[in-house]
């Protein structure tokens, strides 16, 4: 079994797949995406064997839904092909495609943005073009350390449970913050406890999104089975809440911002908290040292003012060009074309050279106390 660097929390690939497969929404998502890819809406040509997929996922260790290095993937596929003759080129391609769909699904639901891809435009669960997703996914080590920090604080802090929900179950911060203990249910015939989530697809309840011929309605109730470590944490917290809150504990928020567990937090608080956990884990990103709050504020003001002045100066310069026609290559063009060209140049060359240099000077002067 392949392992990745970083301290990891053990959770099998099969568990991750079961978690996603158990939601009917994931099945619809697969049918829609594979049907779109193969020009085959009925999805009759999907010949992927479940055993092969389980084996393929388990070779990636305990984090199949993280960003996977291309070299690791090639090594895994070579070993699998050597071990099992059933892994033909076609089956390997199907496994890889299904893993990619699982990763895209996780990206669409909150905790991981996949890198930008060239080629055909794809759409996420909200109907946005996938090319708009930035390459902001956590590395495997960052993901694991963040998970460790959240697990340590989970019983003492509702926000940490929110981070676990976002990382392990693929909830969006908005969903995690809206959960109550009454949403934690045991479904008949299921080995897992599940969380009942009413997912809002759009703010307006009348709108309906179109995915090909399938309609996706703005609100859909879904049951998400939670994985084993999170299930134990939630059960222990539910017992504590029952002792504290009596019969009304079912309406208490799972993710809360205060020690008494009565106030649900906002999604922004959850995101800020996850950033602070990453800092505790040693992933703090800072360009230069900061002394105190007052100087921070002053520094931001100085840099912001510098940028505003530079932008204003440039706008005036462009308007002067348009009025006087001083530049030969600008004469005879429509004003909008001129502005488009100038701003395009401004974004690439002028911005990097002039604003970058001025900002560096401003920061240096400020640090020296000049």
C-alpha positions as CSV (number, residue, x, y, z in Angstrom):
1,X,0.0,0.0,0.0
2,X,1.3,3.4,-1.0
3,X,1.8,6.0,1.7
4,X,2.4,9.8,1.4
5,X,4.6,12.1,3.4
6,X,3.1,13.9,6.4
7,X,1.3,12.7,9.6
8,X,-1.9,11.0,8.4
9,X,-5.1,10.0,10.1
10,X,-5.9,6.5,9.0
11,X,-8.9,6.2,6.8
12,X,-9.1,3.6,4.1
13,X,-9.7,4.3,0.4
14,X,-12.6,1.9,0.5
15,X,-14.2,4.0,3.2
16,X,-13.8,7.1,1.2
17,X,-15.4,5.5,-1.8
18,X,-18.3,4.0,0.2
19,X,-18.9,7.5,1.7
20,X,-19.3,9.0,-1.7
21,X,-21.1,6.0,-3.3
22,X,-23.7,5.9,-0.6
23,X,-25.1,9.3,-1.6
24,X,-27.5,9.1,-4.5
25,X,-26.3,12.5,-5.5
26,X,-22.9,11.1,-6.3
27,X,-24.5,8.3,-8.4
28,X,-26.4,11.0,-10.4
29,X,-23.2,13.0,-10.7
30,X,-21.3,10.0,-12.1
31,X,-24.0,9.2,-14.6
32,X,-24.2,12.8,-15.7
33,X,-20.4,13.2,-16.1
34,X,-19.7,9.9,-17.7
35,X,-22.7,10.2,-20.0
36,X,-21.5,13.6,-21.0
37,X,-17.9,12.3,-21.6
38,X,-18.9,9.2,-23.6
39,X,-21.9,10.8,-25.5
40,X,-23.9,8.0,-23.9
41,X,-26.5,9.4,-21.4
42,X,-27.8,5.9,-20.5
43,X,-24.3,5.0,-19.3
44,X,-24.4,1.5,-20.7
45,X,-20.7,1.3,-21.7
46,X,-19.3,1.9,-18.2
47,X,-17.7,-1.5,-17.7
48,X,-15.7,-0.6,-14.5
49,X,-15.4,-3.5,-12.1
50,X,-16.0,-2.5,-8.4
51,X,-13.2,-4.9,-7.2
52,X,-10.7,-3.3,-9.5
53,X,-11.7,0.2,-8.5
54,X,-11.3,-0.7,-4.8
55,X,-7.9,-2.2,-5.4
56,X,-6.9,0.9,-7.5
57,X,-8.0,3.3,-4.7
58,X,-6.4,1.3,-1.9
59,X,-3.0,1.5,-3.6
60,X,-3.1,5.3,-3.0
61,X,-3.2,4.8,0.8
62,X,-5.5,6.6,3.1
63,X,-6.0,9.8,1.1
64,X,-7.3,9.0,-2.4
65,X,-9.2,12.3,-2.6
66,X,-6.1,14.5,-2.2
67,X,-4.0,15.9,-5.0
68,X,-2.0,13.0,-6.4
69,X,1.4,13.5,-7.9
70,X,1.7,12.2,-11.5
71,X,4.9,10.2,-10.7
72,X,3.1,8.4,-7.8
73,X,0.2,7.6,-10.1
74,X,2.4,6.1,-12.8
75,X,4.2,4.0,-10.2
76,X,0.9,2.8,-8.8
77,X,-0.4,1.9,-12.2
78,X,2.7,0.0,-13.2
79,X,2.6,-2.1,-10.0
80,X,-1.1,-2.8,-10.4
81,X,-0.6,-3.9,-14.0
82,X,2.3,-6.2,-13.0
83,X,0.2,-7.8,-10.1
84,X,-3.2,-8.3,-11.8
85,X,-3.7,-9.1,-15.5
86,X,-7.3,-7.8,-15.2
87,X,-5.9,-4.3,-15.1
88,X,-5.9,-3.7,-18.9
89,X,-5.2,-0.3,-20.3
90,X,-8.9,0.3,-20.7
91,X,-9.7,-0.7,-17.1
92,X,-6.9,1.5,-15.8
93,X,-8.2,4.4,-17.7
94,X,-11.7,3.8,-16.3
95,X,-10.3,3.6,-12.7
96,X,-8.3,6.8,-13.2
97,X,-11.4,8.6,-14.7
98,X,-13.6,7.5,-11.7
99,X,-11.0,8.7,-9.2
100,X,-10.9,12.0,-11.1
101,X,-14.7,12.3,-10.8
102,X,-14.5,11.6,-7.1
103,X,-12.0,14.3,-6.7
104,X,-14.1,16.7,-8.8
105,X,-17.1,15.8,-6.6
106,X,-15.1,16.6,-3.5
107,X,-14.0,19.9,-5.1
108,X,-17.5,20.8,-5.9
109,X,-18.7,20.3,-2.3
110,X,-16.3,22.4,-0.5
111,X,-13.0,21.2,0.7
112,X,-10.7,20.8,-2.3
113,X,-10.3,22.8,-5.5
114,X,-8.8,20.8,-8.3
115,X,-6.1,22.4,-10.6
116,X,-7.3,24.1,-13.7
117,X,-7.5,21.9,-16.8
118,X,-7.4,22.7,-20.4
119,X,-9.7,21.2,-22.9
120,X,-13.5,20.7,-22.7
121,X,-15.4,23.0,-20.3
122,X,-16.9,21.1,-17.4
123,X,-19.4,22.3,-14.9
124,X,-19.5,22.0,-11.1
125,X,-22.5,21.2,-8.9
126,X,-23.5,24.9,-8.9
127,X,-23.5,25.2,-12.7
128,X,-20.3,27.3,-12.8
129,X,-17.6,26.5,-15.3
130,X,-14.8,24.5,-13.8
131,X,-12.1,26.6,-15.4
132,X,-13.0,29.2,-12.8
133,X,-11.7,27.0,-10.0
134,X,-8.3,28.1,-8.9
135,X,-5.4,25.7,-8.3
136,X,-5.8,26.1,-4.5
137,X,-6.0,22.5,-3.3
138,X,-4.2,21.6,-0.1
139,X,-1.1,19.5,-0.4
140,X,-1.3,16.1,1.2
141,X,0.9,17.2,4.1
142,X,-1.2,20.3,4.8
143,X,-4.4,18.3,4.6
144,X,-3.1,15.7,7.1
145,X,-1.7,18.2,9.5
146,X,-4.9,20.3,9.5
147,X,-6.8,17.1,10.1
148,X,-4.5,16.2,13.1
149,X,-4.9,19.7,14.6
150,X,-8.7,19.5,14.2
151,X,-8.9,16.1,15.7
152,X,-6.9,17.2,18.8
153,X,-9.3,20.1,19.4
154,X,-12.6,18.4,18.3
155,X,-14.0,17.5,21.7
156,X,-13.3,20.9,23.2
157,X,-14.2,23.1,20.2
158,X,-17.2,22.9,17.9
159,X,-15.3,24.8,15.2
160,X,-12.8,21.9,15.0
161,X,-15.7,19.5,14.3
162,X,-16.7,21.9,11.6
163,X,-13.2,21.6,10.0
164,X,-13.4,17.8,10.2
165,X,-16.8,17.8,8.5
166,X,-15.5,20.0,5.7
167,X,-12.3,17.9,5.2
168,X,-13.6,14.4,5.7
169,X,-17.1,14.6,4.4
170,X,-16.8,17.3,1.7
171,X,-19.3,19.6,3.3
172,X,-19.2,23.3,2.4
173,X,-18.7,25.6,5.4
174,X,-22.3,26.8,5.0
175,X,-23.6,23.3,5.3
176,X,-21.4,22.4,8.3
177,X,-22.5,25.5,10.2
178,X,-26.2,24.7,9.7
179,X,-26.1,21.2,11.2
180,X,-27.8,20.3,14.5
181,X,-27.7,17.2,16.6
182,X,-31.2,16.3,15.3
183,X,-29.6,15.9,11.9
184,X,-27.4,13.0,13.1
185,X,-29.5,9.9,12.3
186,X,-29.1,6.1,11.9
187,X,-30.6,4.9,8.6
188,X,-32.0,1.3,8.5
189,X,-29.6,-1.1,6.8
190,X,-26.6,1.2,7.0
191,X,-23.4,0.5,8.9
192,X,-22.9,4.3,9.4
193,X,-24.6,7.1,11.1
194,X,-25.6,9.8,8.7
195,X,-26.0,13.6,8.7
196,X,-29.2,15.0,7.1
197,X,-28.3,18.0,5.0
198,X,-30.7,20.2,3.0
199,X,-28.3,21.5,0.3
200,X,-29.2,24.8,-1.2
201,X,-28.1,24.9,-4.8
202,X,-29.2,28.5,-5.4
203,X,-30.3,31.4,-3.3
204,X,-33.6,31.8,-5.2
205,X,-36.0,28.8,-4.6
206,X,-37.7,29.2,-8.0
207,X,-34.6,28.7,-10.1
208,X,-33.8,25.3,-11.7
209,X,-30.3,24.5,-13.1
210,X,-30.0,22.6,-16.3
211,X,-27.4,19.8,-16.7
212,X,-28.0,18.5,-20.2
213,X,-31.5,17.1,-20.0
214,X,-31.5,16.5,-16.3
215,X,-33.0,19.1,-14.0
216,X,-31.3,19.8,-10.7
217,X,-33.6,21.5,-8.2
218,X,-32.4,24.2,-5.9
219,X,-32.9,22.3,-2.7
220,X,-32.3,18.6,-2.2
221,X,-32.3,16.6,1.0
222,X,-29.3,14.2,1.2
223,X,-28.0,11.8,3.8
224,X,-24.3,11.7,4.2
225,X,-22.8,8.8,6.1
226,X,-20.0,10.0,8.3
227,X,-16.7,8.1,8.6
228,X,-15.7,6.2,11.7
229,X,-13.4,8.7,13.6
230,X,-15.9,11.5,13.1
231,X,-18.8,9.3,14.1
232,X,-17.1,8.6,17.5
233,X,-16.4,12.3,18.1
234,X,-20.0,13.2,17.2
235,X,-21.4,10.5,19.5
236,X,-19.3,11.7,22.5
237,X,-20.2,15.3,21.9
238,X,-23.9,14.4,21.5
239,X,-23.8,12.7,25.0
240,X,-22.2,15.8,26.5
241,X,-24.9,18.0,24.8
242,X,-27.7,15.7,26.1
243,X,-26.4,16.1,29.7
244,X,-26.1,19.8,29.4
245,X,-29.2,20.6,27.3
246,X,-31.7,17.9,28.3
247,X,-34.5,17.3,25.8
248,X,-33.7,20.3,23.6
249,X,-30.2,19.1,22.8
250,X,-31.4,17.9,19.3
251,X,-31.7,21.6,18.3
252,X,-28.3,22.5,19.4
253,X,-25.7,23.3,16.7
254,X,-23.0,20.7,16.0
255,X,-20.6,23.5,14.9
256,X,-20.6,26.3,17.4
257,X,-18.3,29.2,18.3
258,X,-18.6,29.2,22.1
259,X,-17.7,26.8,24.9
260,X,-21.3,26.4,26.1
261,X,-22.2,25.1,22.6
262,X,-25.3,27.3,22.2
263,X,-24.3,29.7,19.4
264,X,-23.8,28.5,15.9
265,X,-20.9,30.1,14.1
266,X,-20.8,31.7,10.7
267,X,-19.0,30.1,7.7
268,X,-16.4,32.9,7.8
269,X,-15.5,32.1,11.4
270,X,-15.0,28.4,10.4
271,X,-12.7,29.4,7.5
272,X,-10.7,31.7,9.8
273,X,-10.4,29.0,12.4
274,X,-9.1,26.5,9.8
275,X,-6.4,29.0,8.8
276,X,-5.4,29.4,12.4
277,X,-5.1,25.6,12.7
278,X,-2.8,25.6,9.7
279,X,-0.7,28.3,11.3
280,X,-0.5,26.1,14.5
281,X,0.7,23.2,12.3
282,X,3.5,25.4,11.0
283,X,2.1,26.5,7.6
284,X,1.9,30.2,8.4
285,X,2.4,32.3,5.3
286,X,4.0,35.7,5.9
287,X,6.1,37.8,3.6
288,X,7.6,40.0,6.3
289,X,7.5,40.2,10.1
290,X,4.8,42.2,11.8
291,X,5.3,43.9,15.2
292,X,1.9,44.9,16.6
293,X,-1.7,45.5,15.5
294,X,-1.2,49.3,15.1
295,X,1.7,48.9,12.7
296,X,-0.2,46.3,10.8
297,X,-3.1,48.6,10.2
298,X,-0.8,51.5,9.3
299,X,1.2,49.3,6.9
300,X,-2.0,48.2,5.1
301,X,-3.1,51.8,4.9
302,X,0.2,52.9,3.4
303,X,0.3,50.1,0.8
304,X,-3.4,50.6,-0.1
305,X,-2.9,54.3,-0.6
306,X,0.2,53.7,-2.7
307,X,-1.7,51.3,-5.0
308,X,-4.7,53.8,-5.3
309,X,-2.4,56.7,-6.2
310,X,-0.6,54.5,-8.9
311,X,-3.9,53.4,-10.4
312,X,-5.2,57.0,-10.5
313,X,-2.0,58.2,-12.1
314,X,-2.2,55.6,-14.7
315,X,-5.8,56.4,-15.5
316,X,-5.0,60.1,-16.0
317,X,-2.0,59.1,-18.2
318,X,-4.3,57.0,-20.5
319,X,-6.9,59.8,-20.7
320,X,-4.1,62.2,-21.6
321,X,-3.0,59.9,-24.4
322,X,-6.6,59.7,-25.7
323,X,-7.0,63.5,-25.6
324,X,-3.7,64.6,-27.1
325,X,-3.1,61.6,-29.4
326,X,0.6,61.7,-28.4
327,X,1.2,58.0,-29.2
328,X,1.3,57.1,-32.8
329,X,0.0,53.6,-32.3
330,X,-3.1,54.9,-30.5
331,X,-4.2,57.4,-33.2
332,X,-7.3,56.5,-35.2
333,X,-8.5,53.8,-32.8
334,X,-11.8,53.8,-31.1
335,X,-11.5,54.9,-27.4
336,X,-12.7,51.5,-26.2
337,X,-10.1,49.6,-28.3
338,X,-7.4,52.0,-27.0
339,X,-8.5,51.4,-23.4
340,X,-8.6,47.7,-23.8
341,X,-5.1,47.6,-25.3
342,X,-3.6,49.9,-22.8
343,X,-5.2,48.1,-19.8
344,X,-4.0,44.8,-21.2
345,X,-0.5,46.1,-21.5
346,X,-0.9,47.6,-18.0
347,X,-1.9,44.3,-16.5
348,X,1.1,42.5,-17.9
349,X,4.2,44.7,-18.3
350,X,3.4,48.1,-16.7
351,X,1.8,46.5,-13.6
352,X,4.7,44.2,-12.9
353,X,7.4,46.7,-13.5
354,X,6.0,49.9,-12.1
355,X,3.5,49.0,-9.4
356,X,5.7,46.1,-8.2
357,X,8.7,48.4,-7.9
358,X,6.7,51.1,-6.2
359,X,5.2,48.7,-3.7
360,X,8.6,47.3,-2.9
361,X,9.9,50.8,-2.2
362,X,6.9,51.7,-0.1
363,X,7.3,48.5,2.0
364,X,11.1,49.1,2.4
365,X,10.6,52.7,3.4
366,X,7.9,51.8,5.9
367,X,10.1,49.1,7.5
368,X,13.0,51.5,7.8
369,X,10.6,54.0,9.4
370,X,11.2,56.6,6.7
